Amino acid sequence: MAELEVTEEVKTGDAFDEEIEEMRLKVLQMEEKLKGQQTELAEEAKDDDAEAGDDAASIYIGQVDYQTTPSDLAGHFNECGTVKRVTILCDKLSGHPKGYAYMEFEDPASVDNAVLLHDTILNGRKLKVSPKRTNYPGMAVKGKGGKKGAFKGYKGSWWGDMYSSVYSPYAASGKGGKKGKKGWMTAKGAGRWM
């Protein structure tokens, strides 16, 4: 076998200094980029806090009569504080009101006063008033809701055994699940049902 010559390149002090200086520059650039991203995130957090502040000064009003106007609602809640905005939600297709609204006040302390008007009557309907909750992205509650689909049965219990002998159109042979067996009864359950 032929011996291979292994050559090792020995770097001088100048080459090491140049590499180290390049690395320092890259690190400084990454730090500057990181600081820029942190300031952007801080600004976004301030915007989110401002939106949450809007929600803190807002209320939800349910059971609103369909003929009620924003000025009617503002007049009803005017004694609680200065009303900044009233929003009555409408159906996209028909344009008819959905029966609930949101109201924003100038001062968040007005929300407590407005909640005291819960169950008051406006245009013949009892209003449901509560503080507006803040929706955060990705925090929606999605329940599993149990098993979806047809009845699964209780395998291993008398209930499952009882119904396992009944004709099933999805059984292996299509006629009760056992080859050669005619009718809707299987061999397993024939004695039980007759």
N, C-alpha and C positions, 0 to 999 in steps of 0.2 A: 504494500500500500504506500501510496505516495504521501509524504508528509506535507501538510499545508502550512504555509507561513502565515502567522498571525501578526498583523501589524497594528499597532495601537497608536492612534494619533494623539500626541501630547499637545495640549493647548497651552499657549503662553499666557501670561498674566493679562496682556492687552485684550486677548480674545474673550477671556472670562469677564473682564470689566465691561466690554461692549454688550455681551449677553445679559449681564445683570442690569445694565442701564436700560436695555430694551424691555426687560421684564418690569422694571420700575415704571416706565412710561405706560405700559399696558395696564398695570395695576392702577395708576393714577387716572387713566381714561375710564376704567371700569368703575372706580369710586365716584367720579364725576357723573357718570351715567346713572349710577345708583342714587346719588343725591337728587338728580333731576326726577327720577321715578318716584322717590319718596315725597318730594314736594307736590307732584301731580296727585299722588294718593291722598295727601293731606288736604288738597283743595277739593277733591271729590268727597272726602269725608265731611268737609264743611258744608258742601252742597247737600249731602244727605241729611246732615243735622238741621239745615234750614228747612228741608222738606218735612222732617219729623216735627219741627217746630210748627209748621203749618197744620199738621195733623193734631198737634196738642191743642191748637186753638179752634178745632173743628168738631162738629157733632154730626151724628147720623140721625135722620128723622124718618121713621117708618110710618106706614098706614096713612100716607098723605092722600087726600082726595084728588081725583084726576083733574078737577076743575081749578085746583089751587094754583095761583101764580107765585113767582118768586117774591113779588112785592107783598103778597098776603103773608107768606112765611116770615119775611123780614119784619113786617109790622107786628106779627105775633111774638117774635123773639126780640124785639127792639128793646124791651125793658131789661133784658139780661146784659146787654152791652152793645157796642157799636158793631153792626154787621158789615163784614167786608165783602162777602160773596155768598150767593145762594145758587146751588146747582140742583135742578130737578132732572133726574135721569129719565131718558125717553128710549123707547124701542127703536132700533135702527131701521127696521123695515116700515113700520106703520107710522112712526113719529109720535105715538101716543105715550103719555107719561107711564112710568113703571110703578109709581106709587110710593117712591121713597126719594129722599133728597139729602144733600149734604150742605152744611152751612159753616162758613168760616167767620170767626170773630177777629177783631183787632187785638184783643187781649186774651191770652189763654185762661185767665181767671173767669172769664165770662162763660166758659164751658160748664163750670159747676152750677152757675145760676140757671143755665139753659136746661140742664138735666133735671132740675126741680120742676120743670114744666112737662115732665113725663106724664102721660095719661090725661093731658088737657085736651079739650075738644076744639077743633078748627074745621069749619065747614061740615059739621055733623060727624066727624070721625075723631076717635081717640088717637092722639099722636104717640108714637113710641120713640122716645128720645134717649140716646146714649152717646157717650164720647166716641169719636171716630177712632177706629183701631188702625195702626200702621201696618201695611202689608210689606213684608220684606221678600225680595226675590229668592226663590228656591226654598221658601219655608212653607209652601202650601202643604196642607195635610191631605195625604192621599192614602186612604184606608184600603186595606186589602179586601175587605168585604167578604171574607170566607171563600169557599170553593165556588167557582163559577161552573155553570153547566147543569147537567141533569142530576137527578138523585143518585148518590153514590152508594147508598145502602150501608148496612152495618155488618161488615164481614166478621164472622166468628160468633155472632150472637144468634139467638133464636129468630130474630127478625130477618137477618140476612139469609139464614138458612131456609127460612120459610119462602122468601121470594126468589131465592136462587133456583128453585125447582120449577118456576112458572115459565111458560114459553117465552122465548126471546127471539125476535127476528134477526138478532145480531150474533146468535150462537154459531158454533163451528159448522154444523151441518145445515143450519137454517131451519131445522125442524126440532127444536128442543135441545139441541146440543149433543145428542148421542146418536151415533150412526145406527141405522136400523130401527130406531124408535119412531113410531108414527104418532101424530097428534101433538098436543101442546104440553103433555106431561113428560118429564124426564124420568129415567130409571131411579134417580135419587129420591125424587119426591112423589113417586107414584103411590106408595103406600100411605103417605101422609094425607093426601087429598081425597083418596077414595074411600 
